[in-house]
Amino acid sequence: TVKVPKEAKAGVYTGELTVEADGLKPVKVAVKLDVQDWTLPDPQNYRTWLDLIQSPDSLAVEYKVPLWSPRHWELIGRSFHYISDTGSRTLYVPLICRTNFGNEQSMVRWIDKGDGKYEQDYTVFEKYLDTAIENMGKPKLVVFLVWDVCMSKKSLTRSLWGGEQGRDTKEGREELLGKGPRVTSLDPATGKTGMIFLPRYEDPASKAIWQPVWGEIRKRMAARGLEQTMMLG
């Protein structure tokens, strides 16, 4: 892949590329680049809206690195860098676990204080925002994932397939019937994470739990000039 500077003059450019790999002798390859007398607009001025989803879990699986480790954050930054060139400026932030986006964890962690009370840890959430801004550019939409089909009372009648796959999906949803959203728990003393169920959204107790969380999220979004980009997903 070649990035041509906007100020480059049109014409044929030649050069030599050296390809190296461990245990192999370097190979030199002649390269010719024909630059046309036409300049692409900036990605943010493309006519087509492109929406790409950055998936932290996919990176962790592909490169065999622990979630939220230093190497993992490097890979997340790199994927945002690649997304930037497409013009996409959408960010997806899972606030519940195991959604259809394939995320194992929620980006806000819940610390159980007992008696149905919780505190939250926003470390991953804020670092994800800052990594996106630094490498992709300022998002135009930040979508907070708070709902998935498994939380629907009609989940056993929706999006089911035939055969073994459909049976496995149905059995998995049956285990979740009547349960509320799943979020990532955090033990601050050990750093160990787990998964807990919160009250269902229609339960009055849910509002008391979530309202201060949304207040904190809104405050952190506003500090980055992103409050007006917030949407529910």
C-alpha positions in Angstrom: 0.0 0.0 0.0 1.4 3.4 -1.0 0.2 6.7 0.4 0.7 9.5 -2.1 1.1 13.0 -0.5 -1.3 15.6 -1.9 1.5 17.8 -3.1 3.1 15.0 -5.1 3.4 15.8 -8.8 1.8 13.4 -11.3 4.1 11.0 -13.1 5.9 7.7 -12.9 8.0 7.0 -9.8 10.4 4.1 -9.5 12.2 2.6 -6.6 13.4 -0.6 -5.0 11.7 -2.5 -2.2 13.6 -4.9 0.1 11.5 -7.8 1.4 12.9 -9.6 4.5 11.7 -12.4 6.7 13.3 -14.4 9.5 15.6 -17.1 8.2 15.4 -16.0 4.5 17.7 -14.0 2.4 16.5 -10.4 1.7 14.9 -10.0 -1.8 15.0 -6.8 -3.7 12.0 -6.0 -5.9 11.7 -3.2 -8.4 8.6 -0.9 -7.8 6.9 1.4 -10.3 4.2 3.8 -9.2 2.1 5.7 -11.7 0.6 8.8 -10.0 -2.4 10.3 -11.7 -3.1 14.0 -11.9 -6.1 13.8 -9.6 -6.3 14.2 -5.8 -8.7 12.2 -3.6 -10.7 14.2 -1.1 -10.0 13.9 2.6 -11.8 10.8 4.0 -14.3 13.0 5.9 -15.4 14.5 2.6 -16.1 11.1 0.9 -19.6 11.0 -0.5 -20.3 7.5 0.8 -20.9 6.9 4.5 -18.9 3.9 5.7 -19.4 2.3 9.1 -16.8 -0.1 10.4 -16.9 -1.8 13.8 -13.7 -2.1 15.7 -13.7 -5.4 17.6 -11.3 -5.6 20.6 -12.2 -9.3 21.1 -11.4 -10.2 17.6 -7.9 -8.8 18.0 -7.4 -10.6 21.3 -8.3 -13.9 19.7 -6.4 -13.4 16.5 -3.1 -12.2 18.1 -3.5 -14.3 21.3 -3.1 -11.4 23.7 -5.0 -10.8 27.0 -7.9 -8.3 26.8 -6.8 -4.7 27.8 -3.1 -5.7 28.0 -0.5 -3.1 26.7 -0.1 -5.1 23.5 -3.8 -5.3 23.0 -4.2 -1.5 23.3 -1.4 -1.2 20.6 -3.4 -3.4 18.3 -6.7 -1.5 19.0 -4.9 1.7 18.1 -3.6 0.3 14.9 -7.0 -0.9 13.8 -8.5 2.5 14.5 -5.7 4.0 12.4 -6.7 1.8 9.5 -10.4 2.6 10.0 -9.5 6.3 9.9 -8.6 6.2 6.2 -12.1 4.9 5.3 -13.8 7.9 6.6 -15.7 5.9 9.3 -16.2 7.8 12.5 -18.5 5.5 14.4 -17.6 4.0 17.8 -19.4 1.1 19.5 -19.1 0.9 23.3 -20.6 -2.3 24.9 -22.1 -1.6 28.3 -23.4 -5.1 28.6 -21.6 -8.5 28.1 -21.9 -11.0 25.3 -23.9 -9.0 22.8 -24.3 -9.8 19.1 -21.1 -7.8 18.5 -19.1 -10.6 20.1 -17.8 -8.8 23.2 -17.1 -10.9 26.2 -17.0 -8.0 28.6 -18.6 -4.6 29.3 -16.4 -1.6 29.1 -17.7 -0.2 32.3 -16.9 -2.5 35.2 -19.1 -3.0 38.2 -17.8 -3.2 41.8 -20.3 -4.9 44.2 -20.6 -3.0 47.4 -23.3 -5.3 48.8 -27.0 -4.7 49.5 -27.6 -4.2 45.7 -25.3 -1.2 45.6 -22.4 -0.8 43.1 -19.6 1.4 42.2 -18.1 1.5 38.7 -14.7 1.6 37.1 -14.5 3.5 33.9 -10.8 2.9 33.0 -11.4 0.7 30.0 -14.2 2.9 28.7 -12.2 6.1 28.9 -9.0 4.5 27.4 -11.1 3.2 24.5 -12.5 6.6 23.8 -9.1 8.2 23.9 -7.5 5.5 21.7 -10.2 6.0 19.1 -9.8 9.8 19.1 -6.0 9.6 18.9 -5.9 7.1 16.0 -9.2 7.4 14.1 -10.2 10.9 14.8 -13.1 12.4 16.7 -16.2 10.1 16.4 -19.4 11.4 15.0 -21.5 8.7 16.6 -20.8 6.8 19.8 -23.2 4.0 20.2 -23.6 2.4 23.6 -24.8 -1.2 23.4 -27.3 -1.8 26.2 -29.7 -4.3 24.6 -29.5 -7.7 22.9 -32.1 -10.2 21.7 -31.5 -12.5 24.7 -33.1 -9.9 26.9 -36.3 -9.9 24.9 -39.3 -11.9 26.2 -39.8 -13.0 22.6 -36.2 -14.1 22.1 -37.2 -17.8 21.6 -39.2 -16.8 18.5 -36.6 -14.5 16.9 -33.6 -15.2 14.7 -33.6 -18.9 15.2 -32.1 -21.3 12.6 -32.8 -24.9 12.0 -30.7 -28.0 12.9 -28.2 -28.1 15.7 -27.4 -24.4 15.5 -31.0 -23.4 16.1 -31.3 -25.9 19.0 -28.2 -24.6 20.7 -29.3 -21.0 20.3 -32.8 -21.8 21.7 -31.3 -23.7 24.7 -28.9 -20.8 25.4 -31.7 -18.3 25.4 -33.9 -20.4 27.6 -31.2 -20.2 30.3 -31.4 -16.3 30.1 -35.2 -16.0 30.1 -36.3 -13.5 32.8 -32.8 -12.4 33.6 -31.5 -8.9 33.2 -28.5 -7.4 31.5 -25.1 -9.0 32.1 -22.2 -6.8 33.0 -18.5 -7.3 33.9 -17.7 -7.3 37.6 -14.4 -6.2 39.0 -12.6 -7.0 42.3 -10.4 -3.9 42.8 -8.1 -5.7 45.2 -7.2 -8.5 42.8 -8.1 -7.1 39.4 -10.1 -10.2 38.7 -13.2 -9.8 36.5 -16.3 -11.9 36.3 -19.9 -11.5 35.1 -23.0 -10.6 37.0 -26.7 -10.1 36.2 -28.4 -6.8 37.0 -32.1 -6.2 37.4 -34.1 -6.2 34.2 -34.7 -2.7 32.8 -38.4 -2.8 33.5 -37.6 -3.4 37.2 -37.8 -0.1 39.1 -34.5 -1.0 40.9 -32.8 -0.8 37.5 -33.2 3.0 37.2 -31.6 3.6 40.5 -28.6 1.5 39.5 -28.1 2.9 35.9 -29.0 6.6 36.3 -25.7 7.5 38.1 -23.8 5.5 35.5 -25.3 7.4 32.7 -24.5 10.6 34.5 -20.9 9.7 34.8 -20.7 8.5 31.1 -22.3 11.8 30.0 -19.8 13.8 32.0 -16.8 11.9 30.5 -18.2 12.3 27.0 -18.8 16.0 27.5 -15.2 16.5 28.7 -14.1 15.2 25.2 -16.7 17.2 23.3 -18.6 14.0 22.5 -21.8 14.5 24.4 -23.9 15.2 21.3 -22.7 12.0 19.7 -24.3 9.6 22.2 -26.8 7.0 21.0 -28.3 3.8 22.4 -27.6 0.5 20.5 
